[in-house]
Amino acid sequence: MSESYSPVPELNLLKEFEDRLGPVFYSEGFELVEYDGDAGLDTWSENPEFLGRFIPFAKANGSGSDYALWRCDDRTDLATLPVVFVGDEGDLYVIARDLRELFRLLTIDREPVSEGFFGYGAVEEHSQGHAEFVAWLDQTFGLHPPEDPDALWNARKEHDDRFRAWAGRFADLGDW
């Protein structure tokens, strides 16, 4: 396994899969970007305490939204950190409790919106690499597409409440 992409083994495995697959989408709008690069979080707050708690790693859609890990504490297993959606239309929220949960959500093959992954039952044509991604997820982690994506959406609420309380000290998150 290559350590060159990130210090997160799960992301390194995904990067290796993505590189093997080639230049095709395996989940609509998702693609890895420079690990710990820029996700436009400074438009929310320029406070170093705020900015230092995010690790951007992927594009979430084709219009400029991103995913970042939220360093909610000082744990060493970064894959267990909550994943934040940094929306290009003013959304900032926890979308998944950890990386593996995000991977499962990516099998829905839809771009996220402010309320999660709506439209997951209506995918008419999957992304070109979708079947390979679902197989890779099973072979690599023993994970499968969620039977009830709404349950995952609801399960992340506790993390999101904690995130909103913390981030609200630095930025106006608006009302949901």
N, C-alpha and C positions, 0 to 999 in steps of 0.2 A: 504494500500500500504506500502510495506517495504521500509524504507529509508536506509537499510543496504548496498545496492549495490553502490549507488551514490547519490549526491544531485540533480540529474536531474530526474524529475518525468517520462519523456518519457523513459529514459533508465531503470528506475526501473520497469515500466510496461513491457518493452521488456524482462527484466531479469525474471520477474514472468512468462511471456509467455514461455520463453525458458526453465525454470525449469519445468513447467507443461508438456511441449511437450516431454521432455526427451532427451536422447543423440542421436538426429538426426539433420541433417541440414535442415533448412527451406529456406536457400539461399546459393548457392554454395560457399564454402570457408569461410562463415561468422560465427563468434562466438564471443560472449562477452568474454572478459578477465578481469583481475583485473583492476578496475577503477583507472585511473591515475597511471598505472604501467609503465613498460618500453616498448618503441616501437622502440628502436634503433636510436632515434633521435640524440644521442650524436655522431653518426658516421657522421652526417652532420656538427655539430658544438658543441663545449663544452661550448660555451658562455651561462652563466646563463640567460641572457636576452632572448636568443633564446629558450632555453629549458623550461623556465618558462611559455612560452606562449602556451604550448600544453598540452592537457589532453587525453592521449590514453585510448581507451575503448574497442576495438574489433580487432580481426584478420580479414583481408580482403581476404585472400586466404590461401591455404595450404602450401605455400612456404615461408612464413615469412613477408608478407606485413601486414600493420596495418592501422587502422583508428584512428584519433585523432581530438578532437575539437581544433580549433585555437582561442585562446583568442586575437582576433583582437582589442578588446577594453575592457572596464571594465563593461559591461552589467551584470546584475544579472541573467537573464534568459539564462542559459548556453545552452539550447536546440536550441536557435536561432543563436548560433555561427556557422561559416562555418566549414565543416568537411573536413579534409585533409587526402589524401591517402599518406601513407608513404610506398613506394614500396621497395621490396627487391631487385629490379634491378636498383635502382638509380632514381626512380620517386618520386617527392614530389610536390603535387599540390592540389588545392581545388577541391574536387569531387562533393560536394553538398553544397548548400547555408545554409542548416541547417539540424538538425537531421531528421525531418519529410520528407524532400526531400530525404535524404539517405534511409530512410525506403521504400519510393516508388521505388527508384532505386534497392533496394534489391529484389523486386518482379520480376525483370528481371531474377533472378536466374542464374547469371553468375558472374564469378570473374572479377573484373575490370582490365583493362589494361591501358597503358599509355595514350590512347586517350579516355577513358571512358569505356562504357560497350558494346563493339562490339559483334556481334553475338547474340543480344537479340531476334532476330526473329527466330533463328534456334534452340531453346531449344527442344530437342527431348524427354527428360525425365526429369521432374522436380525433385528437391530434395524431400526427403521423407515427410518433414513437410511443403512443399511449400503451398499447398492448405489451410492448417490451418493458416499459416502466412498471406496469402492474406485476409482470412476471419477475422482474428484478427485485421489487419490493418484497415479494413473497420469498424468493430464494435467498435474499440477503438478510432480511430481518424477520421473516415469518409473518409479515403484516399484510393485511388485505384491505380493499376499499371498505369504507365505513358502511354498515347496513343502515345506520340512522345518523346522517350528518348533523341533524338538528341536536342530537344528544351530545355530539362533540362540541357543537357551538355552545350549548348550555353549560357543559362541563368546564369550559374555559372562563366562565363568568367570574369565578372567585379570583382568578389571576388578573382578569381585566379590571375588576373593582380595585384591587391593590395597586395595579399599574396606574389607573386613572387618579387615585388619591396621591400617588407619588408624583406623577408627571404634571398634575394640576398645580403643583408648587412652582413650576417653571413656565408653564404655557397654558393658554386658554384652550381647553379641549372641547368646549361647547357642550351642549346637552344632547343626550341620546334618549 
